[in-house]
Amino acid sequence: MNAPKIGLAYSLAMILIGLAGYYLTGGRTALLGSAFGMAGAMCCGIALANERLRKHLMHLFVVLLLLIALPTSIRFFIAFQDPDKRTVALFLLTNAVLSWAVMGVMVKSFIDARRARKAAGG
């Protein structure tokens, strides 16, 4: 599994979801997802290019994921209760599910990398 490539794909999806949310709902806070997507894309892009920094950058990427997933999940439940904000709730749900799923993949990648290092004697 190539975690930086998965993270890069996720980051690009976040940029697109943020832009779509902004243009469809008019809410400027939708652009926060795009900002985090750009930060994630930078982490993953540099991690692809620099093997020595990969571990640190991918851990930073998971921290960014957590900073996206937690508040987005909470905001989804708040927005879902308002019938006028169902479009916003849909974007928040998409964002939250995608973020938690990618976080699970990243954690599995970390565990696999640690096991591989241990098996190799390092």
FENTA-V646104 format. One record per pair of residues at least 12 apart in sequence whose C-alpha atoms are under 10 Angstrom apart, sorted by the first residue. I is the first residue (numbers start at 1). GAP is how many residues later the second one is. Records with the same first field share a line. If there is no record, write none. Layout:
I: GAP  GAP
//
This chain:
1: 104  105  107  108  111  112
2: 46  104  107
3: 41  44  45  51  55  99  102  103  104  105  106  107
4: 36  37  39  40  41  42  43  44  45  50  51  53  54  57  102
5: 36  39  40  42  43
6: 38  96  99  100
7: 30  33  34  35  36  37  38  40  51  54  55  58  95  96  98  99
8: 29  30  32  33  34  35  36  37  39  40
9: 28  31  32  35
10: 27  30  31  34  55  88  89  91  92
11: 22  23  24  25  26  27  28  29  30  31  32  33  50  54  88
12: 22  25  26  28  29
13: 20  21  24  82  85
14: 17  18  19  20  21  22  23  24  26  27  80  81  84  85
15: 15  16  17  18  19  20  21  22  23  24  25  26
16: 15  17  18  21
17: 13  14  16  17  20  74  75  77  78
18: 12  13  14  15  16  17  18  19  73  74  77
19: 12  13  14  15  16
20: 14  71
21: 12  13  66  67  69  70  71
22: 12  66
24: 63  64  67
25: 60  62  63  66
26: 62
27: 61
30: 58  61  62
32: 36
33: 35  39  59  62
36: 25  28  29  31  32
37: 24  27  28  31
39: 21  22  25
40: 17  18  20  21  22  23  24  25
41: 20
42: 15  19
43: 13  14  15  16  17  18  21
44: 13  14  16  17
45: 12
46: 12
47: 14
55: 55  58
58: 48  49  51  52
59: 47  48  51
61: 42  45
62: 37  40  41  42  44  45
63: 40
64: 35  39
65: 31  33  34  35  36  37  38  41
66: 30  33  34  37
67: 32
68: 27  28  31  32
69: 23  24  26  27  28  29  30  31  32  34
70: 26  29  30
71: 21  25
72: 17  19  20  21  22  23  24  25  27
73: 16  19  20  21  22  23  24  26  27
74: 18  19  22
75: 13  14  17  18  21
76: 12  13  14  15  16  17  18  19  20
77: 12  15  16
79: 13  14
80: 12  13
//
